[in-house]
Amino acid sequence: MVALIVCVILVGLMLVGVPVAIAMGITSEAVFAALGFSRILPVMAQRIYNGTTGFTLLAIPFFILAGNLMNTGGITDRIFNFAKAMVGHWPGGLGQVNIFSSVIFSGMSGAAVADAAGLGMIEMKAMDDAGYDHTFSASITAASSTIGPVIPPSIPFVVYSSVTSVSVAKLFAAGFAPGLLMAIAMAVAVYITSKRKGFPVSERMPWKLRWKYFVDAIPSLFTVVIIIGGIWGGLFTATEAAIVATFYALFLSGVVYRQLTFKRLISIIYDSIITSCKTLFIIAVANFLAYFMIHQKIPNQVIEGLLTLSSNPNVLIALILFILIVLGMFLEGTAVILIATPIFLPVIDMIGMDYVQFGVIMILASMIGLLTPPVGMSLYAVSSITDVPLMKLSKGVLPYVIGIFLVLLLCSYWPPISTVLPRFLA
């Protein structure tokens, strides 16, 4: 009963426009007070403070800053030109370039909204200039941005690691195959749509010109080598990798490409601080919410409720997927991870699922949430920069949402997709 009351209050507050962090704090505090716990404020302050003191969480503001630097300092332009040279002549043309660019950029920023708002603007302009349908361009831009948090580095994986203490390096490794499968599913959807609507295709570039664009992009592409190679090679942790990536992006933007002025740098730092504070504040308050749920044995209630429906592991996985997708329609992805993970981990233990595999499932489900109203952050980001109405954009991304859902099902019921690579890091 307590679990149901908490769910109703939490979702109700968010639906009326209360910020996620405030809604979680009010819900926990109010229910605690209603149950007769009068001295809960000191505990709340302590839990909120402890919620953001983990070393791993330091990676979040630096990955956000690195992504913003790349979007402003000329790095994303070179990535897009290289992608266009390599796959612009494929059926779907710049739609395929859009996906390929996001795959490359995902190895640098780890944030979907950074991809949608930064690289997405470059992709949208190129597609509009080439005569693509505006809604199609906006839809594939929003959809391809969700590849970013799956292919490492990934801010959502860092958040999940902070809750479960699973190795960030293993989670990053687990995201490679699902991320590439997402890209393939989207590429197929673009191919079919482009063939049906007759969208333009770029001429095949000679290899000499492709080589030129590749050479121009080498310093930018080397960011992926620094981040992933450094983590897997044991040179530095994920947090240290984020810091190294930030300084490297600063060096490329300011010294090599010379497209970063002091004024723009101050603006980037300010925007990154605001975004980081919003994310970390949610994480901080979610730590108190997690304490509240454990204190009230809400995970036990959820387990009992699910077991009354079925004890079959496959059915339980399907129920978990359904709940995660529904939550993602109303809550921001980070909030879903922070709220749902402590609740479902006992169920995951019971059915014997690997925590790494569940992390991939959690992040893929939250990516569907980024593309579904009423709280679809990638939809809002792309809608704001393209002026495509939200509901029209929601309809446009539907084929790509189906593709992500199929990948989610595959990862849920075939563990090797997400567990093979992490085993090499054991």
N, C-alpha and C positions, 0 to 999 in steps of 0.2 A: 504493500500500500504506500509506504514511504517513497519507494522508487517511482511509482506512478505520479505521486504528488510533485516530486522534484522535477520529473520530466515535463509535466504540464506547466509548472511555474517557469522553468528555464526557457522552454520553447516559446511560451506565451510572452515573456518579457522581450525576447529577441524579435518576435513578430511585430511588436508595437514600437520597435526602433531603439530599444535599450542596447547599448554597446555590449559585445560579448562578455568582456571581462567584468563589467559592472553587473550584468545579469547573473553570471556565475557566483559572484561574491554575495549579492543580495539573496539569491536562492539558498545558498549554504547557510548564511547567517540567520535568515528568517526561519528556516526549518529547524535549525539548532535551537533557536530561541523558543519556538513553538513546542519543542520537545522538553523544555525546562532547563536547558544548559545556559546558565546566566553568565558564566565567566569564560566565554568563548573568544572574546575579542583579543586577549593576549595570544591565544593559540593561533588565531587568524593572522595576526601580524607576523608571528614567527614563521608560519607556514608560507606566507607570501614572500617573506624575505628569503627563505631557504629555496623557494621555487626557481630563483634565477641566479643562484650562486655556483651552479655546476660549471666546471671548466669547459665541458663540451658545448654549452650554450653560447660561449663567446664566439663560436663560429658563425652564428646567425648574423650579427650586425656586420661582420667583415665580408661575408658572402653577399649581403645586400649592397654594401658599399662597392665591392668589386664589380657587381653587375651593373650598377649605375654608372660607374666609371667607363665600363666597356661600351655602354649605350651612348655615351656622350663623347668619348675620345677617339672615335674613328675605327674602333675594333670591330663593331658589328657591321659596318659598311664593307669592310674587307672580307668578312665571313660571308656576307650575302653575295658579293661579286664572285667569290670562289665557288659557292654553291651553284650560282647561275651558270658558271662556266662548265661545271661538271654534269648537271642534270637538267638544265634549262631546256634541252631539246627532247626530253622525255614527254610522252603523252601526259598532258596536264600542265606542261611548261612551268610557269612560275608558281603554280600550286605545289609542284614537286620541289621546287627550289625552297619554297616556304617551309616545307617539312624538313628538308635536308639542313637548312640553316638552323632550325630549332634544335635538331639533333646535335649539331656542333656546338651551338651556344649553350645547350644544356650541360655540356661538360665544363662549363665555366661559372655559371651564375647560380644554378640550383633553385631558381624561383620562377614560377609561371608568370606572375604579373610583370616581372622585370622583362621577360621575353616578349610578352604581349604588348607592353607599352613602349619598349625601346626598339628592339629588332622588328617588332610588328609594324611600326610606323614606316620603316624602310620598305618592308615587304608590301604593305598596302599601297604605297605610292607607286611602286614599280608595277604592280598588278593593275592598278587603275589606269596608268599611262599606257599599258599594253592592251587595254580594252576588255579586261575581264569584268564579269558581273560583280558589282560592288558588294552585294551581300555574300556571294561566294568567296570573295577575297577576305572579307571580314570573318567569315565562318572558319575558313581554314587557318587564319591567323590565330583566332581564339583557341581552336582545337590543338594546333601544333604547339602552342605555348605550354600545354599540359605535359609534354614530353620532358620539359626541363626539370621538374621535381622528381622524376623517376630515374633518369640516367644520371649517374653521379657527376659532380657533387649535388647533394639534395638537402635543402633546409628541412623539409618534413621528416626525412630520415634522421636528421640530427635531433629533432624534437622527439621522435619516437625512441631514439636511443636514450635520451634523458629520462624517459619514463621507465624503460625496461632494462637499461644498462647493457643492452646488446651492443657488440662492437660496431662502431660507425663504419669501419673499413669493410666489414662483412656485409653490412646493409648496403653500402655503396656497390659492392660487387654483385649483390643480389638484384640490383636495379637495372643492370645492363641489358639482359635478355628481354625482360618485359618492356623496357623502353624502346628497344629496337622493334619488338613485335607491334607496339603501338604505332611506330612510324610506318611499318609495312601496311598495317590495317588502314591507316589514313591515306597512304599512297594509292592503295587499291581503290578507295572511295573517290579520291581525286581523279584517278584514271577513268573510272566509270562515268562520273559526272561530266568530265571534260569531253569525253567521246560523245556523250549524249547531247551536250549543248554546243559542241564545236568551238571550244575555247582555243585561242591562238597558242602556237608552240614556237619557241625561239629556234633559230637556225643552229645547227651543230657547230660549235666553235672548233677551229683547228687546234691540234694539241700544243702548238707553239703558244697560242694565246691562253690556253688553259694553264700551261706551265707558268706563264707570267702572273696570272691571278693567284696561282698556288704559292709562288714565291712571295708575292705581296702579302699573302695571308699567313705565311709561316710564323712570324712573331706572335700573331694572335692565336693561331692554332697551338703554339707551344704552351699556352696557358693550361690546356688540358693535360699535357705531359707533366707539367709542374705539379698540378693538383693531384691527379690520379697516381702518377708515377711516384711522387713523394710520399703519399700515404701508403701505397702498397709496398713500396721499397723500404718502408720503415724509417725514412728520413725525418718525417714529422707527423704529428697527429692531424686529425681533420681540422681542429681549431687553428693549429699553426699553418696548415695549408691555406686556410681562408685568409690569414694575415699575409702570407707570401703572395697569394693571388692578388690581393688588394694592392700591395706595393708594386707588383709586376704590372698590373693594369695602369697604375699611376705613372710608372716609368714609360710604358708604351704610349699612353695618351699625351703626356706632357713633354717627353724628350724625343721619342722616336717619331711619332706622328704629328706632334706639335699642334694638336687640336684642342688642348685643354688650357683655358685661361684661369687665372686666379679667381676671378669672379664666378666662373662656372664651377670651379672646384668647391668654393664655399657653398654654393647652391646645392651641389651634389651631396656634400657632407650633411647639410641641414636636412635634406629630403631623406637621406639614409638613416639619420638619427630618429626622425619622426616615425618612419616605418619600423625601425628596430624596436623603439619604445612600445609601439602598439603591439607588436608580436610578443615581446618579452613580458609585457604587462598581462597579456592573456595567459601566458605560461605560468606566471607567478600566482595569479588568482586560481588557476586550474589546479595548482598544487594543494591549495586549501580545499577545493571541491573534491579532489581525490581523497584527501584525508577524511572528509565528511562521509564520502560514500563507503570507505572502508570501515569507519566508525559505526555506521548504521547497517553494515553488512549487506549493502545493496548488490554487490557482485554475487553473493550467495542467493539473493532473491531472484536475480536474473537467471542464474543456473537452474534453480528450482523451476522457474517459469518455463524455461526452454525445454527442460526434461519432461515436463508434463505434456509437451507437444510431441517430442520424439527423443529417443536416445541414440538414433542412428547418426554417426559422425557426418555423413554426407548431407543429411537433412539439417543438422545443426549448423554446418558451414553455410548452407543456403539461407538459413534464417539470419545468421550473422551478416551475410552480404546484404540482405534486404534491409536490415536495420541500419547498416553503415551508409547505404545509398540514400535512404530516407533522411537520416541525420545530415548527410552532406547537402541535401536540398535546402536545409534551413540554417545550418551552422557553417562557419568558415572552417577550412580544412584543418588548421592547427587545433581549433577547439574540438573537432571530432576526434582527433588523435588523442588529445589530452583527457577528454571525458570518457571515450569509449574503451581505450586501452586497458585501464585498471579494471573495468567491468568485465571485459571479455577474456582477459588472461587466464582466469581459473577455468573457463570453458575450453580454452586452447590447450591448457595442461591436461584436461580430462580426455580430449580427443587425440592428444599426442602430436599436435602440430608444432613444427619448428617455429620459434619466435621470429626468426629471420623471414620465413615464408609469410607469417602473419603480418609482419611489417610491410612487406610488398603489397599484400592484399589491402591493408589499411590505406596505404598511399594511393593505390590505384582507385579505390573507392572514393577517396577524397578528390581525385582528379575528375571523376564524373561529376562530383559536386561543384567543381569550378565551372562546369558548363551547363548547369541546370538551375533555373530560377526556383525560388526567389532570391537565393544568395549565391550567385555564380560570379566570383570575383573576376575571372578571365572574361566573362561576358560583359560585365560592367566596364572593365578596362578598355576592351576593344570597342564597345558601343560608344564610349565617351570620346574616342579618338576618330571614329568613323561616321558618327551620326546615324548608324543603322539602329532602328528601334529594337529594344531588348527582346521582345517576343519574336520578331522576325529573325533576329540573330539566333535565338534559341531553336527555332525550326531549322535554320541553316546548318547548325552543328550536329543535328540529330544523327546523320550517318556516321560521324566520327565518335559520338557517344556510344553508338552500338558497337563500333570497333573496339573501343576501350573496354566495354563491358565483356566482349568475347575474350579479350586478353585477360581480364580479371577472372573469368570463369576458368580459363586454362591454368592460370597460376594457382587458383584455389584448389583444383582437383588433380593437378599434376605437379607435385612439389619440385622435381628436378629443375624446372625452369628458373626457379629463384634460389635453389639451394646448392647447385653443383659448383658454381664459381666460388662462393664463400668458403667451401671446404678446402680449397687450395690455400686459404689464408689461415687455416687452423694451426 
